């Protein structure tokens, strides 16, 4: 397929907010692409070049893209910057500049005749830019991008600029693409496609497999060391009684550790650590990787666990925020010494050629305990089986005393295996209650910022927070938070968020509130509050509780935790908020009875 044809579809996706219509548009695209093109198309739709775990990034910031646009269009860099300030979208800047281009640039003379771009060639050129490294690589990258833009139509340039900047602005994520692929290949049944994606974390590979081998090809995608699985996710419970009601009166219980969830893959005598967000984090934790290689007796495996920070003097567990000092590009050796880490393993997904995801909890647990050689820095999670609320309360209290944030309850149903990528009541998390009506923290996405007053005048003093709505693939606002921030937070957080700052509201952000600053949905804050209330100003669960009103967090406060281990689509969902609100109502009614 020619890239110009895909751009017509991208225009339609951008202007049509309906997920149903987006699915129809994408279905038409997937009927027309052939073979490997299907995989490249998926990556381009998502603004990526490869699956997340490969860590391939183009490595060009806005200023370098502006420089390439200036050279490709013949406009001055100052005029390009002013146009960007006005339009707030490098894609629209690229299109406008090439539409209004006057005369010929130097590249027109040296580059020769323009050749139509197809999807495969475009992907190859963008990969070439991403893989350019070494001395002088930035200028070489800019040169390659300039040549690519010069060989593009204005509309092609619009989407090339967006791909390079990492923000396609078409409101499409993996779930919509899965729906479209199902429409074309499986008569609308998403289950096989979801399973293939959840065990491979590579939707481009799934699409290519479907296009080249059909449904039978899809069945060949299996759990494989080196390809991270989407993590199984837990629902929340407001009480231990609720857990036992849902679990049928008996459940496995484990300590819930306050660390970073990771998946370790060992094969061909090498080990790779992946984060909950499917990022390769091996370089952050070389000590964990080494300790796992020595601590697990197996030729190949995939295990899951929690990396926790420990006090080097006492060996006691430290809060999650201490572990985040390990998330750095430089000074890793010093960080290992200053912030040592222990890995607490809680599941096994693959061992020596055997897929354990289809096996029940107790069988996986026995296998995990059988291959781990416990040491100071590699242990198996503390666990028990309980059949009463009293026993569960005792176990919960011991978890809190041990420095954990709560417990995980896991089903003992022998028909239930490890459900990669699924959130459900097979796993339930129960955390320490706070002194408020809200019985749990919320993981909310930063979508906007507000300038402060008084002591915070001239600085960003508060943030607009949103929950993820999987039904619409949007981020629906739920509160403005301005408390809980230390002076250091107020100085450092704006620097962290600067990389995600955009001139206008992101198209996936659903809000009635006008922020002073807008951010691309990327960073998650952990928030606590007094209660959930009905609000005319916020859009989360809009009209679900009361007509033309949403849900809001009353008295929100930042806990100090930035959830770098979660992607924005893993934030607290609108459905979770609605369930928490209904649970809150039940408690209030019970108290008043």
C-alpha positions, 0 to 999 in steps of 0.5 A: 500500500502506498503511504498516501493511501494510508494517510487518507485513512489516518485523516478519517481516523483523526476526524471521527471520534467514534470507536465503532467508525474507527474500527470500520476505517481500520478494517478497510485498511487491513483488508488492503494491506498485504503480508508484512505490510500489516505489521508495519501498518500497526506500528505506524498507527501506534506511532512506534517502529517496533514493540515496546520491549525492543526500546527502539526510539527515533531520538529526535526532539521537537527542535531537531524536527523543526530544523528538518522542517525548515530545511525541507520547506525552505522556511526560516527556523524562526518562522517554523517555531512561530507556526508551531506555537500557533498550531500546537502540532508538528504534523500540521506545521509540516503540512502547512509548510509544504503546502505553502512552499515557494520555489525550490530548496537545495535538496530539490536540486540534489535529491532528484525526482520524488518517489512515491512512498510505500508503507514498507519503505517508510518504516525502513527509513524511520528505522534507519533514522532510529538506528543511526548512532555515534558521533555526529548522529544527531545531524545525520538523523536530521539529514535523513528526516529532511530528505524523507520530508522533502520526498513527501506530499504535504499530507504525508509529511503531516503524519511523518512529523507526528510519527517522529514526535511520537504523537499520532493524534488519531485516537487509536490504541491496541484495543481498537486495532484488535477489533479491526483485525478481528473484523477482517480475520475472525468474524469479530471474535477477538479472543484469539487475537487478544491471547496472541497479543497478551503472550507476545506483547507485539501487535505488529507481529500478530497482525503480520502473522494473521496476514501471512498465515491466517487464524492457523498462523495465529495459533503458533504464537505461544509463550516464548522466553524473550517475548514478554507477556502482558501482566495479569491484573487484579481487581480491588476489594473494599473488605476481606469479606468481599474477597471470600464472597468472590473466591467461594470461601477459600483463597490463596493469600500473598503479601503485596510488596511495595516495589516494581513488578518485573518479568524475568526471561532466561534463555540461551544463557542470558537474562532480560528483565521487563517492567510492567509496561513491557520495557527492558529494565535489565540495565537498571537492575544488573544486580537483580539479573545476576542474582536471578541467574544464580538463584533459579535452577532451570535452563530457561524460564519466565518468572514474575516478581516484585523488585523491592528496595532494601536497607543496606544496613538492616535488610528491611524493605524500603518504600517504592520511591526509594527504588525509583533512584535505580531508574537512571541512565548513568551512575548505575553502579553507584545506585546499586551500592546505595540502593540495593534491591531484593527480588520477591518472586510470586509466579512462574509462567514458563520453565524448560519448554513447558508453558505454565500459564494454563496451569492453576495457581497451586501448581504454578506455586509449587513449581516456583518454589521447586526451582528457586534457591532462596537467598538474601536477594532472591526469595519467594513471596510469603503466602498461605491458604485461608478459609476464614476472614479471621485467618485472612485478617491475621495474615493481612496484619502480618503483611503490614507489620512486615512493611508491605502495602497489603495482600493479594488474594488469588483463586484456587479454582483449578480451571483458572490459569494465568490470565495474561493481559486480563483484569478480573477477580481471579486476583484481588488486591486488598490494601491498607485502609486510609483514614477516609471514605476512599479505601484505596489509592488511585493511579491517575494520569496527568493531562494538564497543569495550573500555575500557582498563586502566592508562594507558588506564583509563576510555578506549576502548582497543581495538575489536572488528573484523569482516569482511563476509559477503555470503552472510548480509549480516552482519559476522562478527568476526575480531579485537580490536585494541588496538595501533597507536593513537597518543595522538591516535588514542585521543583522536580516534577515540572522538569519530568513532565516537560518532555510530555508538554504540548501546546494544546489539549491532547485529542484523547483527553476528555475534559470540560476544564481549561488547563494552563498547560497541557500534557500528553497522557503519559505520567501517573500520580498516585492519589488519595482522597476523602471520597468520590463525589458527583461533579458537573465539572469532571467527565469520568463516568459521565452520566453513569451515576447522574445525568450530565455529571461525572465522578470526582475525587474530593480533597485529592492529595498526591502521595509522593508516588509517581507510578513509573512502572505503569503505562497510562492505559494501566491507570485506574479505569473509569469502571473501577472508579464507578465500582468504588463509588458504588461500594462507598455508597453501600458502606455509607448506607450500612453505617446509617442503617 
